């Protein structure tokens, strides 16, 4: 497929460059010649202003697991909208969604809604601090927990920093925050356990993505993390903004069989609308209840759109659809065909590469060694990744640089077309 660009689309891109920093919304940044403006999405496809069609593996950065404009979700949102779009007060949809979350997520006894995943992880850290009466948090190098100061420590460190010191991956982070965040290497339980043992008296919590971006946990890592945090009474926080309701209906907790003390969920639970949540043990979540804790332990938390009824209705509809029997089996089978097919093509072409992650969320690193943590990704060939992504786009497949989200919306025809695009893109790497 050759990508054509109409004058209208070029004009929109020019207007974006004038009024948006970098010409983007701060999300996906595509190289000149490949940037486009989305016109619409339906199911597994999106179309740009010029009329080019793409099989969408970005999926709104994950929430659109059922695809765009799913009729059940749209109907639920429209019904809720006709009753009013927001109230800043209790509504039935939010209560019902909170009940659904507590039924599905192993650690969830109570739920506090937020508007974004960033807010959810930020609030989880605050809950842990209030509960433990400690300040420091431990995160993992390369782990992404949204766009607040604590998350942006060692997200993409520029050099090799000795653990547990962190490296700010953004301007504007106060030094006091830098001094509050400890950093450990993902998948290294020995180093992590040693840091926790040394600093446990200062630690409010450990926060981790159970599947870090597209880095799968090694056998025993999450179990070991749970054991060492329990040993020292340090709360364990799972950031399940991405993995919640994706890896299994009960999220990564169900899939890996490890239960944290707190978890953050988002993306899928909002059905494509702005919604996320902090969940966890009642004794910790009661910090939000002024009647349940002393005044010095109370956490005020408000948000204009917390538990928004339209978002909650869309989330409820999404969970109703994905909870149908057999859904995850079909979902994973299609993801496996894509992931294993790509690895096979790369192997047959004798291109050193690792398709890393999980069947339903993965990407390729062009390297000849295993990918287990952030530092093992650093010497991967980024030029080859860019060539591969560009070739995919030219073949009608859209992904975020760094991740392929497989959706329940991707049918067998999409899988076949994508495998063809993979093969064409692998061939482009050899040319």
TORKOL-4160 file (C-alpha; in steps of 0.2 Angstrom, whole numbers, padded with zeros to 4 digits, m for minus):
431
<pt num="1" X="0000" Y="0000" Z="0000"/>
<pt num="2" X="0006" Y="0017" Z="m0004"/>
<pt num="3" X="0001" Y="0031" Z="0008"/>
<pt num="4" X="m0007" Y="0046" Z="m0001"/>
<pt num="5" X="m0009" Y="0063" Z="0007"/>
<pt num="6" X="m0022" Y="0075" Z="0002"/>
<pt num="7" X="m0020" Y="0094" Z="0003"/>
<pt num="8" X="m0033" Y="0094" Z="0017"/>
<pt num="9" X="m0023" Y="0082" Z="0028"/>
<pt num="10" X="m0007" Y="0092" Z="0024"/>
<pt num="11" X="m0016" Y="0108" Z="0029"/>
<pt num="12" X="m0022" Y="0100" Z="0046"/>
<pt num="13" X="m0005" Y="0094" Z="0050"/>
<pt num="14" X="0002" Y="0112" Z="0046"/>
<pt num="15" X="m0011" Y="0119" Z="0058"/>
<pt num="16" X="m0007" Y="0107" Z="0071"/>
<pt num="17" X="0011" Y="0112" Z="0070"/>
<pt num="18" X="0006" Y="0130" Z="0074"/>
<pt num="19" X="m0005" Y="0127" Z="0089"/>
<pt num="20" X="0001" Y="0111" Z="0097"/>
<pt num="21" X="0019" Y="0109" Z="0104"/>
<pt num="22" X="0028" Y="0098" Z="0092"/>
<pt num="23" X="0013" Y="0097" Z="0081"/>
<pt num="24" X="0005" Y="0083" Z="0092"/>
<pt num="25" X="m0006" Y="0079" Z="0107"/>
<pt num="26" X="0009" Y="0073" Z="0116"/>
<pt num="27" X="0005" Y="0055" Z="0112"/>
<pt num="28" X="0010" Y="0046" Z="0096"/>
<pt num="29" X="0024" Y="0055" Z="0086"/>
<pt num="30" X="0026" Y="0049" Z="0068"/>
<pt num="31" X="0041" Y="0054" Z="0057"/>
<pt num="32" X="0038" Y="0067" Z="0043"/>
<pt num="33" X="0030" Y="0058" Z="0028"/>
<pt num="34" X="0021" Y="0046" Z="0040"/>
<pt num="35" X="0011" Y="0058" Z="0051"/>
<pt num="36" X="m0007" Y="0058" Z="0048"/>
<pt num="37" X="m0024" Y="0064" Z="0056"/>
<pt num="38" X="m0037" Y="0051" Z="0061"/>
<pt num="39" X="m0054" Y="0054" Z="0052"/>
<pt num="40" X="m0064" Y="0040" Z="0060"/>
<pt num="41" X="m0063" Y="0022" Z="0067"/>
<pt num="42" X="m0074" Y="0007" Z="0066"/>
<pt num="43" X="m0070" Y="m0010" Z="0074"/>
<pt num="44" X="m0052" Y="m0014" Z="0071"/>
<pt num="45" X="m0049" Y="m0001" Z="0058"/>
<pt num="46" X="m0045" Y="0018" Z="0057"/>
<pt num="47" X="m0045" Y="0029" Z="0042"/>
<pt num="48" X="m0035" Y="0045" Z="0040"/>
<pt num="49" X="m0041" Y="0062" Z="0032"/>
<pt num="50" X="m0034" Y="0056" Z="0016"/>
<pt num="51" X="m0044" Y="0040" Z="0016"/>
<pt num="52" X="m0030" Y="0028" Z="0020"/>
<pt num="53" X="m0036" Y="0013" Z="0030"/>
<pt num="54" X="m0026" Y="0005" Z="0044"/>
<pt num="55" X="m0028" Y="m0011" Z="0054"/>
<pt num="56" X="m0027" Y="m0002" Z="0071"/>
<pt num="57" X="m0015" Y="m0010" Z="0084"/>
<pt num="58" X="m0013" Y="0006" Z="0094"/>
<pt num="59" X="m0031" Y="0005" Z="0099"/>
<pt num="60" X="m0031" Y="0022" Z="0108"/>
<pt num="61" X="m0016" Y="0016" Z="0118"/>
<pt num="62" X="m0026" Y="0001" Z="0124"/>
<pt num="63" X="m0043" Y="0005" Z="0129"/>
<pt num="64" X="m0052" Y="0000" Z="0113"/>
<pt num="65" X="m0050" Y="m0018" Z="0115"/>
<pt num="66" X="m0067" Y="m0021" Z="0107"/>
<pt num="67" X="m0063" Y="m0009" Z="0093"/>
<pt num="68" X="m0069" Y="0008" Z="0089"/>
<pt num="69" X="m0088" Y="0013" Z="0090"/>
<pt num="70" X="m0093" Y="m0004" Z="0097"/>
<pt num="71" X="m0112" Y="m0004" Z="0095"/>
<pt num="72" X="m0115" Y="m0011" Z="0113"/>
<pt num="73" X="m0103" Y="0002" Z="0121"/>
<pt num="74" X="m0110" Y="0016" Z="0110"/>
<pt num="75" X="m0128" Y="0012" Z="0115"/>
<pt num="76" X="m0124" Y="0012" Z="0133"/>
<pt num="77" X="m0115" Y="0028" Z="0132"/>
<pt num="78" X="m0129" Y="0036" Z="0123"/>
<pt num="79" X="m0142" Y="0030" Z="0135"/>
<pt num="80" X="m0132" Y="0037" Z="0149"/>
<pt num="81" X="m0129" Y="0054" Z="0140"/>
<pt num="82" X="m0147" Y="0057" Z="0138"/>
<pt num="83" X="m0149" Y="0057" Z="0157"/>
<pt num="84" X="m0135" Y="0069" Z="0160"/>
<pt num="85" X="m0117" Y="0069" Z="0156"/>
<pt num="86" X="m0109" Y="0073" Z="0173"/>
<pt num="87" X="m0115" Y="0077" Z="0191"/>
<pt num="88" X="m0101" Y="0077" Z="0203"/>
<pt num="89" X="m0112" Y="0066" Z="0214"/>
<pt num="90" X="m0116" Y="0048" Z="0216"/>
<pt num="91" X="m0123" Y="0039" Z="0201"/>
<pt num="92" X="m0129" Y="0022" Z="0198"/>
<pt num="93" X="m0117" Y="0018" Z="0184"/>
<pt num="94" X="m0102" Y="0021" Z="0194"/>
<pt num="95" X="m0108" Y="0011" Z="0209"/>
<pt num="96" X="m0112" Y="m0004" Z="0197"/>
<pt num="97" X="m0095" Y="m0002" Z="0189"/>
<pt num="98" X="m0086" Y="m0002" Z="0206"/>
<pt num="99" X="m0095" Y="m0018" Z="0211"/>
<pt num="100" X="m0090" Y="m0026" Z="0194"/>
<pt num="101" X="m0071" Y="m0021" Z="0198"/>
<pt num="102" X="m0072" Y="m0029" Z="0216"/>
<pt num="103" X="m0080" Y="m0045" Z="0209"/>
<pt num="104" X="m0066" Y="m0047" Z="0196"/>
<pt num="105" X="m0050" Y="m0040" Z="0204"/>
<pt num="106" X="m0043" Y="m0051" Z="0218"/>
<pt num="107" X="m0036" Y="m0037" Z="0229"/>
<pt num="108" X="m0050" Y="m0025" Z="0226"/>
<pt num="109" X="m0061" Y="m0023" Z="0241"/>
<pt num="110" X="m0065" Y="m0005" Z="0238"/>
<pt num="111" X="m0063" Y="0007" Z="0223"/>
<pt num="112" X="m0059" Y="0025" Z="0221"/>
<pt num="113" X="m0062" Y="0032" Z="0204"/>
<pt num="114" X="m0050" Y="0044" Z="0195"/>
<pt num="115" X="m0051" Y="0051" Z="0177"/>
<pt num="116" X="m0034" Y="0045" Z="0171"/>
<pt num="117" X="m0021" Y="0031" Z="0174"/>
<pt num="118" X="m0009" Y="0045" Z="0180"/>
<pt num="119" X="m0020" Y="0050" Z="0193"/>
<pt num="120" X="m0024" Y="0032" Z="0199"/>
<pt num="121" X="m0005" Y="0028" Z="0201"/>
<pt num="122" X="m0002" Y="0045" Z="0209"/>
<pt num="123" X="m0016" Y="0042" Z="0222"/>
<pt num="124" X="m0010" Y="0024" Z="0225"/>
<pt num="125" X="0007" Y="0030" Z="0231"/>
<pt num="126" X="m0002" Y="0043" Z="0242"/>
<pt num="127" X="m0013" Y="0029" Z="0249"/>
<pt num="128" X="0002" Y="0019" Z="0253"/>
<pt num="129" X="0011" Y="0033" Z="0261"/>
<pt num="130" X="m0004" Y="0037" Z="0272"/>
<pt num="131" X="m0005" Y="0019" Z="0277"/>
<pt num="132" X="0013" Y="0016" Z="0281"/>
<pt num="133" X="0017" Y="0033" Z="0287"/>
<pt num="134" X="0033" Y="0032" Z="0276"/>
<pt num="135" X="0039" Y="0043" Z="0261"/>
<pt num="136" X="0050" Y="0033" Z="0250"/>
<pt num="137" X="0043" Y="0022" Z="0235"/>
<pt num="138" X="0052" Y="0009" Z="0225"/>
<pt num="139" X="0049" Y="0007" Z="0207"/>
<pt num="140" X="0057" Y="m0002" Z="0193"/>
<pt num="141" X="0069" Y="0005" Z="0179"/>
<pt num="142" X="0059" Y="0008" Z="0163"/>
<pt num="143" X="0042" Y="0006" Z="0172"/>
<pt num="144" X="0029" Y="0018" Z="0166"/>
<pt num="145" X="0016" Y="0024" Z="0179"/>
<pt num="146" X="0009" Y="0039" Z="0170"/>
<pt num="147" X="0016" Y="0056" Z="0169"/>
<pt num="148" X="0018" Y="0062" Z="0187"/>
<pt num="149" X="0035" Y="0066" Z="0195"/>
<pt num="150" X="0037" Y="0049" Z="0203"/>
<pt num="151" X="0033" Y="0039" Z="0188"/>
<pt num="152" X="0045" Y="0049" Z="0177"/>
<pt num="153" X="0060" Y="0044" Z="0188"/>
<pt num="154" X="0071" Y="0032" Z="0178"/>
<pt num="155" X="0057" Y="0030" Z="0165"/>
<pt num="156" X="0071" Y="0031" Z="0152"/>
<pt num="157" X="0087" Y="0035" Z="0161"/>
<pt num="158" X="0100" Y="0043" Z="0150"/>
<pt num="159" X="0115" Y="0034" Z="0158"/>
<pt num="160" X="0119" Y="0019" Z="0169"/>
<pt num="161" X="0115" Y="0024" Z="0186"/>
<pt num="162" X="0119" Y="0013" Z="0201"/>
<pt num="163" X="0103" Y="0005" Z="0209"/>
<pt num="164" X="0094" Y="0011" Z="0219"/>
<pt num="165" X="0097" Y="0029" Z="0214"/>
<pt num="166" X="0085" Y="0036" Z="0201"/>
<pt num="167" X="0088" Y="0047" Z="0186"/>
<pt num="168" X="0074" Y="0060" Z="0181"/>
<pt num="169" X="0067" Y="0057" Z="0164"/>
<pt num="170" X="0060" Y="0074" Z="0163"/>
<pt num="171" X="0064" Y="0092" Z="0166"/>
<pt num="172" X="0054" Y="0100" Z="0181"/>
<pt num="173" X="0055" Y="0086" Z="0194"/>
<pt num="174" X="0059" Y="0093" Z="0211"/>
<pt num="175" X="0075" Y="0087" Z="0219"/>
<pt num="176" X="0065" Y="0081" Z="0234"/>
<pt num="177" X="0055" Y="0069" Z="0223"/>
<pt num="178" X="0071" Y="0062" Z="0216"/>
<pt num="179" X="0077" Y="0059" Z="0234"/>
<pt num="180" X="0061" Y="0050" Z="0237"/>
<pt num="181" X="0061" Y="0037" Z="0223"/>
<pt num="182" X="0071" Y="0021" Z="0224"/>
<pt num="183" X="0074" Y="0011" Z="0208"/>
<pt num="184" X="0077" Y="m0007" Z="0205"/>
<pt num="185" X="0080" Y="m0018" Z="0190"/>
<pt num="186" X="0064" Y="m0027" Z="0183"/>
<pt num="187" X="0066" Y="m0046" Z="0184"/>
<pt num="188" X="0080" Y="m0046" Z="0196"/>
<pt num="189" X="0073" Y="m0052" Z="0212"/>
<pt num="190" X="0090" Y="m0054" Z="0221"/>
<pt num="191" X="0094" Y="m0035" Z="0219"/>
<pt num="192" X="0076" Y="m0030" Z="0222"/>
<pt num="193" X="0075" Y="m0040" Z="0238"/>
<pt num="194" X="0092" Y="m0033" Z="0244"/>
<pt num="195" X="0086" Y="m0015" Z="0241"/>
<pt num="196" X="0069" Y="m0019" Z="0251"/>
<pt num="197" X="0079" Y="m0027" Z="0265"/>
<pt num="198" X="0090" Y="m0012" Z="0267"/>
<pt num="199" X="0077" Y="0002" Z="0265"/>
<pt num="200" X="0061" Y="m0006" Z="0271"/>
<pt num="201" X="0059" Y="0005" Z="0286"/>
<pt num="202" X="0058" Y="0020" Z="0274"/>
<pt num="203" X="0047" Y="0012" Z="0261"/>
<pt num="204" X="0029" Y="0017" Z="0259"/>
<pt num="205" X="0027" Y="0004" Z="0245"/>
<pt num="206" X="0034" Y="m0005" Z="0230"/>
<pt num="207" X="0025" Y="m0001" Z="0213"/>
<pt num="208" X="0027" Y="m0012" Z="0198"/>
<pt num="209" X="0019" Y="m0016" Z="0181"/>
<pt num="210" X="0016" Y="m0035" Z="0182"/>
<pt num="211" X="0020" Y="m0035" Z="0163"/>
<pt num="212" X="0032" Y="m0020" Z="0161"/>
<pt num="213" X="0028" Y="m0012" Z="0145"/>
<pt num="214" X="0032" Y="m0027" Z="0134"/>
<pt num="215" X="0044" Y="m0036" Z="0146"/>
<pt num="216" X="0036" Y="m0052" Z="0153"/>
<pt num="217" X="0040" Y="m0056" Z="0171"/>
<pt num="218" X="0053" Y="m0071" Z="0173"/>
<pt num="219" X="0046" Y="m0086" Z="0182"/>
<pt num="220" X="0046" Y="m0083" Z="0201"/>
<pt num="221" X="0049" Y="m0064" Z="0200"/>
<pt num="222" X="0032" Y="m0058" Z="0205"/>
<pt num="223" X="0030" Y="m0072" Z="0217"/>
<pt num="224" X="0047" Y="m0067" Z="0225"/>
<pt num="225" X="0042" Y="m0049" Z="0225"/>
<pt num="226" X="0026" Y="m0053" Z="0234"/>
<pt num="227" X="0036" Y="m0064" Z="0247"/>
<pt num="228" X="0049" Y="m0050" Z="0251"/>
<pt num="229" X="0036" Y="m0036" Z="0252"/>
<pt num="230" X="0025" Y="m0047" Z="0264"/>
<pt num="231" X="0040" Y="m0051" Z="0274"/>
<pt num="232" X="0044" Y="m0033" Z="0278"/>
<pt num="233" X="0026" Y="m0027" Z="0278"/>
<pt num="234" X="0028" Y="m0016" Z="0263"/>
<pt num="235" X="0013" Y="m0014" Z="0253"/>
<pt num="236" X="0014" Y="m0020" Z="0235"/>
<pt num="237" X="0005" Y="m0010" Z="0221"/>
<pt num="238" X="0001" Y="m0017" Z="0204"/>
<pt num="239" X="0000" Y="m0004" Z="0191"/>
<pt num="240" X="m0014" Y="m0013" Z="0180"/>
<pt num="241" X="m0019" Y="0002" Z="0170"/>
<pt num="242" X="m0013" Y="m0008" Z="0155"/>
<pt num="243" X="m0015" Y="m0026" Z="0160"/>
<pt num="244" X="m0032" Y="m0025" Z="0170"/>
<pt num="245" X="m0045" Y="m0034" Z="0161"/>
<pt num="246" X="m0033" Y="m0038" Z="0146"/>
<pt num="247" X="m0022" Y="m0052" Z="0152"/>
<pt num="248" X="m0037" Y="m0060" Z="0159"/>
<pt num="249" X="m0054" Y="m0054" Z="0166"/>
<pt num="250" X="m0046" Y="m0053" Z="0183"/>
<pt num="251" X="m0030" Y="m0045" Z="0175"/>
<pt num="252" X="m0012" Y="m0049" Z="0178"/>
<pt num="253" X="m0017" Y="m0054" Z="0196"/>
<pt num="254" X="m0027" Y="m0068" Z="0189"/>
<pt num="255" X="m0016" Y="m0072" Z="0175"/>
<pt num="256" X="0000" Y="m0074" Z="0186"/>
<pt num="257" X="m0008" Y="m0079" Z="0202"/>
<pt num="258" X="m0001" Y="m0065" Z="0213"/>
<pt num="259" X="m0011" Y="m0054" Z="0223"/>
<pt num="260" X="m0005" Y="m0036" Z="0228"/>
<pt num="261" X="m0011" Y="m0025" Z="0241"/>
<pt num="262" X="m0017" Y="m0011" Z="0230"/>
<pt num="263" X="m0020" Y="m0010" Z="0211"/>
<pt num="264" X="m0023" Y="0003" Z="0198"/>
<pt num="265" X="m0035" Y="m0001" Z="0184"/>
<pt num="266" X="m0039" Y="0010" Z="0169"/>
<pt num="267" X="m0040" Y="0010" Z="0150"/>
<pt num="268" X="m0052" Y="m0005" Z="0146"/>
<pt num="269" X="m0063" Y="m0001" Z="0162"/>
<pt num="270" X="m0068" Y="0016" Z="0154"/>
<pt num="271" X="m0073" Y="0009" Z="0137"/>
<pt num="272" X="m0064" Y="0022" Z="0128"/>
<pt num="273" X="m0069" Y="0036" Z="0140"/>
<pt num="274" X="m0058" Y="0045" Z="0153"/>
<pt num="275" X="m0059" Y="0034" Z="0168"/>
<pt num="276" X="m0047" Y="0024" Z="0180"/>
<pt num="277" X="m0047" Y="0019" Z="0198"/>
<pt num="278" X="m0037" Y="0014" Z="0213"/>
<pt num="279" X="m0043" Y="m0002" Z="0221"/>
<pt num="280" X="m0036" Y="m0012" Z="0236"/>
<pt num="281" X="m0038" Y="m0019" Z="0253"/>
<pt num="282" X="m0052" Y="m0010" Z="0264"/>
<pt num="283" X="m0040" Y="m0006" Z="0278"/>
<pt num="284" X="m0029" Y="0004" Z="0266"/>
<pt num="285" X="m0043" Y="0012" Z="0255"/>
<pt num="286" X="m0052" Y="0018" Z="0271"/>
<pt num="287" X="m0040" Y="0032" Z="0271"/>
<pt num="288" X="m0052" Y="0041" Z="0259"/>
<pt num="289" X="m0066" Y="0039" Z="0272"/>
<pt num="290" X="m0065" Y="0054" Z="0284"/>
<pt num="291" X="m0077" Y="0044" Z="0296"/>
<pt num="292" X="m0066" Y="0029" Z="0296"/>
<pt num="293" X="m0048" Y="0036" Z="0300"/>
<pt num="294" X="m0041" Y="0049" Z="0312"/>
<pt num="295" X="m0040" Y="0066" Z="0304"/>
<pt num="296" X="m0021" Y="0065" Z="0302"/>
<pt num="297" X="m0024" Y="0049" Z="0291"/>
<pt num="298" X="m0037" Y="0056" Z="0280"/>
<pt num="299" X="m0034" Y="0058" Z="0261"/>
<pt num="300" X="m0045" Y="0071" Z="0252"/>
<pt num="301" X="m0047" Y="0066" Z="0234"/>
<pt num="302" X="m0060" Y="0074" Z="0222"/>
<pt num="303" X="m0061" Y="0076" Z="0203"/>
<pt num="304" X="m0074" Y="0084" Z="0193"/>
<pt num="305" X="m0076" Y="0069" Z="0182"/>
<pt num="306" X="m0072" Y="0055" Z="0195"/>
<pt num="307" X="m0084" Y="0041" Z="0191"/>
<pt num="308" X="m0092" Y="0050" Z="0177"/>
<pt num="309" X="m0109" Y="0041" Z="0172"/>
<pt num="310" X="m0105" Y="0041" Z="0154"/>
<pt num="311" X="m0088" Y="0033" Z="0156"/>
<pt num="312" X="m0095" Y="0021" Z="0169"/>
<pt num="313" X="m0109" Y="0016" Z="0157"/>
<pt num="314" X="m0096" Y="0013" Z="0143"/>
<pt num="315" X="m0085" Y="0003" Z="0155"/>
<pt num="316" X="m0099" Y="m0008" Z="0161"/>
<pt num="317" X="m0105" Y="m0012" Z="0143"/>
<pt num="318" X="m0087" Y="m0016" Z="0139"/>
<pt num="319" X="m0085" Y="m0028" Z="0154"/>
<pt num="320" X="m0101" Y="m0036" Z="0150"/>
<pt num="321" X="m0095" Y="m0040" Z="0132"/>
<pt num="322" X="m0078" Y="m0046" Z="0137"/>
<pt num="323" X="m0084" Y="m0057" Z="0151"/>
<pt num="324" X="m0094" Y="m0069" Z="0139"/>
<pt num="325" X="m0087" Y="m0087" Z="0140"/>
<pt num="326" X="m0073" Y="m0091" Z="0128"/>
<pt num="327" X="m0069" Y="m0073" Z="0124"/>
<pt num="328" X="m0051" Y="m0073" Z="0131"/>
<pt num="329" X="m0047" Y="m0090" Z="0123"/>
<pt num="330" X="m0051" Y="m0084" Z="0106"/>
<pt num="331" X="m0042" Y="m0067" Z="0110"/>
<pt num="332" X="m0026" Y="m0076" Z="0115"/>
<pt num="333" X="m0026" Y="m0088" Z="0101"/>
<pt num="334" X="m0026" Y="m0074" Z="0088"/>
<pt num="335" X="m0013" Y="m0065" Z="0098"/>
<pt num="336" X="m0002" Y="m0081" Z="0098"/>
<pt num="337" X="m0003" Y="m0082" Z="0079"/>
<pt num="338" X="0003" Y="m0065" Z="0077"/>
<pt num="339" X="0017" Y="m0065" Z="0090"/>
<pt num="340" X="0023" Y="m0082" Z="0085"/>
<pt num="341" X="0021" Y="m0079" Z="0066"/>
<pt num="342" X="0032" Y="m0063" Z="0068"/>
<pt num="343" X="0046" Y="m0072" Z="0077"/>
<pt num="344" X="0046" Y="m0086" Z="0065"/>
<pt num="345" X="0047" Y="m0074" Z="0050"/>
<pt num="346" X="0062" Y="m0065" Z="0058"/>
<pt num="347" X="0070" Y="m0082" Z="0062"/>
<pt num="348" X="0068" Y="m0088" Z="0044"/>
<pt num="349" X="0075" Y="m0072" Z="0038"/>
<pt num="350" X="0090" Y="m0074" Z="0050"/>
<pt num="351" X="0087" Y="m0057" Z="0057"/>
<pt num="352" X="0093" Y="m0056" Z="0075"/>
<pt num="353" X="0077" Y="m0051" Z="0085"/>
<pt num="354" X="0066" Y="m0055" Z="0100"/>
<pt num="355" X="0047" Y="m0053" Z="0100"/>
<pt num="356" X="0045" Y="m0048" Z="0118"/>
<pt num="357" X="0030" Y="m0047" Z="0129"/>
<pt num="358" X="0014" Y="m0057" Z="0129"/>
<pt num="359" X="0003" Y="m0064" Z="0116"/>
<pt num="360" X="m0009" Y="m0050" Z="0117"/>
<pt num="361" X="0003" Y="m0036" Z="0119"/>
<pt num="362" X="0021" Y="m0037" Z="0112"/>
<pt num="363" X="0034" Y="m0029" Z="0101"/>
<pt num="364" X="0050" Y="m0033" Z="0092"/>
<pt num="365" X="0068" Y="m0029" Z="0098"/>
<pt num="366" X="0081" Y="m0031" Z="0085"/>
<pt num="367" X="0095" Y="m0039" Z="0096"/>
<pt num="368" X="0103" Y="m0055" Z="0098"/>
<pt num="369" X="0102" Y="m0057" Z="0116"/>
<pt num="370" X="0087" Y="m0060" Z="0128"/>
<pt num="371" X="0076" Y="m0045" Z="0133"/>
<pt num="372" X="0072" Y="m0046" Z="0152"/>
<pt num="373" X="0074" Y="m0028" Z="0159"/>
<pt num="374" X="0076" Y="m0010" Z="0153"/>
<pt num="375" X="0095" Y="m0011" Z="0151"/>
<pt num="376" X="0094" Y="m0026" Z="0140"/>
<pt num="377" X="0084" Y="m0016" Z="0127"/>
<pt num="378" X="0096" Y="m0002" Z="0126"/>
<pt num="379" X="0107" Y="m0009" Z="0112"/>
<pt num="380" X="0093" Y="m0015" Z="0101"/>
<pt num="381" X="0094" Y="m0008" Z="0084"/>
<pt num="382" X="0082" Y="0007" Z="0084"/>
<pt num="383" X="0085" Y="0011" Z="0066"/>
<pt num="384" X="0078" Y="m0006" Z="0061"/>
<pt num="385" X="0063" Y="m0004" Z="0072"/>
<pt num="386" X="0059" Y="0012" Z="0063"/>
<pt num="387" X="0061" Y="0004" Z="0046"/>
<pt num="388" X="0050" Y="m0010" Z="0052"/>
<pt num="389" X="0036" Y="0002" Z="0059"/>
<pt num="390" X="0037" Y="0012" Z="0043"/>
<pt num="391" X="0035" Y="m0003" Z="0032"/>
<pt num="392" X="0020" Y="m0009" Z="0043"/>
<pt num="393" X="0012" Y="0008" Z="0040"/>
<pt num="394" X="0014" Y="0007" Z="0022"/>
<pt num="395" X="0006" Y="m0010" Z="0022"/>
<pt num="396" X="m0009" Y="m0004" Z="0031"/>
<pt num="397" X="m0004" Y="m0009" Z="0049"/>
<pt num="398" X="m0004" Y="0005" Z="0063"/>
<pt num="399" X="0005" Y="0003" Z="0079"/>
<pt num="400" X="0014" Y="0013" Z="0092"/>
<pt num="401" X="0033" Y="0013" Z="0092"/>
<pt num="402" X="0036" Y="0001" Z="0106"/>
<pt num="403" X="0020" Y="m0009" Z="0107"/>
<pt num="404" X="0007" Y="m0019" Z="0097"/>
<pt num="405" X="m0010" Y="m0020" Z="0106"/>
<pt num="406" X="m0020" Y="m0035" Z="0100"/>
<pt num="407" X="m0038" Y="m0032" Z="0102"/>
<pt num="408" X="m0053" Y="m0043" Z="0104"/>
<pt num="409" X="m0059" Y="m0034" Z="0088"/>
<pt num="410" X="m0046" Y="m0041" Z="0077"/>
<pt num="411" X="m0054" Y="m0056" Z="0068"/>
<pt num="412" X="m0046" Y="m0069" Z="0058"/>
<pt num="413" X="m0045" Y="m0059" Z="0042"/>
<pt num="414" X="m0036" Y="m0045" Z="0051"/>
<pt num="415" X="m0024" Y="m0058" Z="0058"/>
<pt num="416" X="m0020" Y="m0065" Z="0040"/>
<pt num="417" X="m0018" Y="m0047" Z="0033"/>
<pt num="418" X="m0007" Y="m0042" Z="0047"/>
<pt num="419" X="0004" Y="m0058" Z="0045"/>
<pt num="420" X="0006" Y="m0053" Z="0027"/>
<pt num="421" X="0011" Y="m0035" Z="0032"/>
<pt num="422" X="0023" Y="m0043" Z="0044"/>
<pt num="423" X="0031" Y="m0053" Z="0030"/>
<pt num="424" X="0032" Y="m0038" Z="0019"/>
<pt num="425" X="0040" Y="m0028" Z="0033"/>
<pt num="426" X="0053" Y="m0041" Z="0037"/>
<pt num="427" X="0057" Y="m0042" Z="0018"/>
<pt num="428" X="0060" Y="m0023" Z="0019"/>
<pt num="429" X="0073" Y="m0026" Z="0032"/>
<pt num="430" X="0083" Y="m0037" Z="0021"/>
<pt num="431" X="0082" Y="m0025" Z="0006"/>
